[in-house]
Amino acid sequence: LLFLWSITVSIFGIGGFLGSAGSRYLTVKYGKKKCLLCNNLLMIVAASIMGCSKIARSFEMILIGRFMCGISAGLCVPLHHQYVGEISPRKLRGFANSTSSFFWSLGKAVGQISGQRELLGSQSLWPMLMASCGLPALVQLVTLPFFPESPPYLLMHKGDQEGCRKAIRQLWGEGHHQAEIDDIMKEKATMKNTKILSVLELMKEPAFRWQLYMIVILTATVQLCGINAV
């Protein structure tokens, strides 16, 4: 039993690793908006599977649901940061990017509070708690179609300059946005002369060694802060 519950907890991280590893390929091929929409469907399916696990008397459904949630989380973390940053005006870009981390932490706190026995962590209500992760995904699935695709994606990967202008006007209002378009074109020109490194190449590249060490150490020490023990 201890082994099964350990796998149930850790399989979320395995799914997260797989999801984050495939995020770059999917965003380049399909765009950030489409990936987010499909990712929301994946989370809703995972929430439904976990929510029905008690009725079906199947702990395997919790395992599968947790794994799918991990894949969805691994995809949505880089996707959200990129999409929010790219659709924001330049003067608000830093603020918009910081809100992703804020709401990520707020979501964790709300989930942990909701999981108390006095709320949804009781023997009768825990399936609702497991299925609650599908609610934010459903909200985004309904509202995201009203947003345009990321302007940098339209211009840099699709070469759709008119679509890029239309998306910018929809997001930032009418006005002269040539400076922003010029910035995207400069970034596109820079990317042509820049080699995109794979994860293995990044780990072998001496120029990024200390930055990589710092990120790994910070991420590892967060896991030792005591939150898992609590």
C-alpha positions as CSV (number, residue, x, y, z in Angstrom):
1,L,0.0,0.0,0.0
2,L,2.8,2.4,0.8
3,F,4.5,1.6,-2.5
4,L,1.3,2.3,-4.4
5,W,0.6,5.6,-2.8
6,S,4.3,6.6,-3.3
7,I,3.9,5.8,-7.0
8,T,0.6,7.8,-7.1
9,V,2.3,10.9,-5.6
10,S,5.5,10.7,-7.7
11,I,3.9,9.8,-11.1
12,F,2.7,13.4,-11.3
13,G,6.3,14.5,-11.5
14,I,7.0,11.9,-14.2
15,G,4.1,13.2,-16.3
16,G,5.3,16.7,-15.7
17,F,8.8,15.8,-17.0
18,L,7.3,14.3,-20.2
19,G,4.9,17.2,-20.7
20,S,7.6,19.9,-20.3
21,A,10.0,17.9,-22.6
22,G,7.5,18.0,-25.5
23,S,6.3,21.6,-25.0
24,R,8.7,23.2,-27.4
25,Y,7.9,20.9,-30.3
26,L,4.2,21.2,-29.8
27,T,4.2,25.0,-29.6
28,V,6.3,25.4,-32.7
29,K,4.1,23.0,-34.7
30,Y,0.6,23.9,-33.5
31,G,0.9,27.3,-31.7
32,K,0.5,28.2,-28.1
33,K,-3.3,28.9,-28.2
34,K,-4.1,25.5,-29.7
35,C,-1.8,23.7,-27.3
36,L,-3.4,25.4,-24.4
37,L,-6.9,24.4,-25.6
38,C,-5.9,20.8,-26.1
39,N,-4.1,20.9,-22.7
40,N,-7.3,22.0,-21.0
41,L,-9.2,19.0,-22.5
42,L,-6.5,16.7,-21.2
43,M,-6.9,18.2,-17.7
44,I,-10.7,17.9,-17.8
45,V,-10.4,14.2,-18.9
46,A,-7.9,13.6,-16.1
47,A,-10.1,15.3,-13.5
48,S,-13.1,13.2,-14.7
49,I,-11.1,9.9,-14.4
50,M,-9.9,10.7,-10.8
51,G,-13.4,12.0,-9.8
52,C,-15.0,8.7,-10.9
53,S,-12.3,6.5,-9.3
54,K,-14.3,5.9,-6.1
55,I,-17.5,4.9,-7.9
56,A,-15.5,2.5,-10.1
57,R,-13.5,1.3,-7.0
58,S,-10.3,1.6,-9.0
59,F,-7.1,3.1,-7.6
60,E,-5.6,2.6,-11.1
61,M,-7.8,5.5,-12.3
62,I,-6.2,7.8,-9.7
63,L,-2.8,6.7,-11.0
64,I,-3.8,7.4,-14.6
65,G,-5.4,10.7,-13.7
66,R,-2.4,11.9,-11.8
67,F,-0.1,11.0,-14.7
68,M,-2.3,12.9,-17.1
69,C,-2.4,15.8,-14.7
70,G,1.4,15.8,-14.6
71,I,1.6,15.9,-18.4
72,S,-0.9,18.8,-18.5
73,A,1.0,20.7,-15.8
74,G,4.3,20.1,-17.5
75,L,2.8,21.5,-20.7
76,C,1.0,24.5,-19.2
77,V,3.8,26.0,-17.1
78,P,6.0,27.0,-20.1
79,L,3.0,27.6,-22.3
80,H,1.3,30.0,-19.9
81,H,4.5,32.0,-19.3
82,Q,5.2,32.3,-23.0
83,Y,1.6,33.1,-24.1
84,V,0.9,35.6,-21.4
85,G,4.3,37.3,-22.0
86,E,3.8,37.4,-25.8
87,I,0.2,38.8,-25.8
88,S,1.1,41.5,-23.2
89,P,2.2,45.1,-24.2
90,R,5.9,45.7,-23.7
91,K,5.4,48.0,-20.7
92,L,3.3,45.3,-18.9
93,R,5.2,42.2,-20.0
94,G,7.2,41.9,-16.8
95,F,4.2,42.3,-14.6
96,A,2.1,39.8,-16.7
97,N,4.9,37.2,-16.5
98,S,5.1,37.6,-12.7
99,T,1.4,36.9,-12.3
100,S,1.8,33.4,-13.7
101,S,4.1,32.5,-10.7
102,F,1.8,34.2,-8.3
103,F,-1.3,32.4,-9.4
104,W,0.6,29.1,-9.6
105,S,1.5,29.5,-5.9
106,L,-2.0,30.7,-5.0
107,G,-3.5,27.6,-6.7
108,K,-1.3,25.3,-4.6
109,A,-2.4,27.1,-1.4
110,V,-6.1,26.9,-2.4
111,G,-5.7,23.2,-3.2
112,Q,-4.0,22.4,0.1
113,I,-6.6,24.4,2.1
114,S,-9.4,22.6,0.2
115,G,-7.9,19.3,1.0
116,Q,-8.4,19.7,4.8
117,R,-10.8,17.2,6.4
118,E,-13.1,20.0,7.4
119,L,-13.6,21.0,3.7
120,L,-13.2,18.5,0.7
121,G,-10.7,16.1,2.3
122,S,-13.3,14.0,4.0
123,Q,-14.1,10.4,3.2
124,S,-17.2,11.3,1.2
125,L,-16.0,14.4,-0.6
126,W,-12.4,13.5,-1.7
127,P,-13.5,12.6,-5.2
128,M,-14.8,16.1,-5.7
129,L,-11.4,17.4,-4.5
130,M,-9.6,15.2,-7.0
131,A,-11.9,16.4,-9.8
132,S,-11.7,20.1,-8.8
133,C,-8.6,20.6,-11.0
134,G,-10.8,20.3,-14.0
135,L,-12.7,23.5,-13.1
136,P,-10.0,26.1,-14.0
137,A,-9.3,24.1,-17.1
138,L,-13.0,24.3,-18.1
139,V,-13.0,28.1,-17.5
140,Q,-10.0,28.6,-19.7
141,L,-11.4,26.2,-22.4
142,V,-14.5,28.4,-22.6
143,T,-12.8,31.8,-22.6
144,L,-9.6,31.1,-24.5
145,P,-11.2,30.9,-28.0
146,F,-12.1,34.6,-27.7
147,F,-8.3,35.4,-27.5
148,P,-6.1,35.5,-30.7
149,E,-3.0,33.5,-31.3
150,S,0.3,34.9,-30.0
151,P,1.4,37.7,-32.4
152,P,5.1,36.5,-32.3
153,Y,4.1,33.0,-33.3
154,L,2.0,34.2,-36.2
155,L,4.8,36.4,-37.5
156,M,7.9,34.3,-36.7
157,H,6.6,30.7,-37.4
158,K,3.7,31.3,-39.8
159,G,4.9,34.4,-41.6
160,D,1.4,35.9,-41.3
161,Q,2.1,39.6,-41.0
162,E,-1.5,40.6,-41.5
163,G,-2.7,38.1,-38.9
164,C,0.0,39.4,-36.5
165,R,-1.3,43.0,-37.0
166,K,-4.9,41.9,-36.4
167,A,-4.0,40.0,-33.3
168,I,-2.0,43.0,-31.9
169,R,-5.0,45.3,-32.6
170,Q,-7.4,42.9,-30.9
171,L,-5.1,42.6,-27.8
172,W,-3.8,46.2,-27.5
173,G,-6.4,48.2,-29.3
174,E,-6.2,50.4,-32.3
175,G,-3.0,52.4,-32.8
176,H,0.4,52.4,-34.4
177,H,2.1,49.2,-33.3
178,Q,4.9,49.1,-35.9
179,A,7.6,49.3,-33.2
180,E,6.4,46.0,-31.6
181,I,6.3,44.4,-35.1
182,D,9.8,45.6,-35.8
183,D,10.9,44.0,-32.4
184,I,9.4,40.7,-33.4
185,M,11.2,40.9,-36.8
186,K,14.5,41.6,-35.1
187,E,13.9,38.6,-32.8
188,K,13.1,36.4,-35.8
189,A,16.4,37.5,-37.5
190,T,18.3,36.8,-34.4
191,M,16.8,33.3,-34.0
192,K,17.9,32.4,-37.6
193,N,21.5,32.8,-36.5
194,T,21.1,31.1,-33.1
195,K,21.3,27.3,-32.7
196,I,18.5,25.9,-30.6
197,L,20.0,23.5,-28.1
198,S,18.5,20.2,-27.0
199,V,18.4,19.4,-23.3
200,L,21.5,17.1,-23.6
201,E,23.4,19.8,-25.5
202,L,22.4,22.4,-22.9
203,M,23.8,20.2,-20.2
204,K,27.1,19.7,-22.1
205,E,27.5,23.4,-23.0
206,P,30.2,25.0,-20.7
207,A,28.8,28.5,-21.1
208,F,25.6,27.6,-19.3
209,R,27.1,25.3,-16.7
210,W,26.8,27.7,-13.7
211,Q,23.3,28.8,-14.6
212,L,22.2,25.2,-14.8
213,Y,23.8,24.4,-11.5
214,M,22.0,27.3,-9.9
215,I,18.6,26.3,-11.2
216,V,19.1,22.7,-10.2
217,I,20.2,23.6,-6.7
218,L,17.3,26.1,-6.2
219,T,14.7,23.6,-7.5
220,A,16.1,20.8,-5.3
221,T,16.2,22.9,-2.1
222,V,12.5,24.0,-2.7
223,Q,11.6,20.3,-2.3
224,L,13.5,20.3,1.1
225,C,11.6,23.3,2.5
226,G,9.2,21.1,4.5
227,I,6.0,21.5,2.4
228,N,6.0,17.8,1.5
229,A,6.4,16.8,5.2
230,V,3.5,19.1,6.1
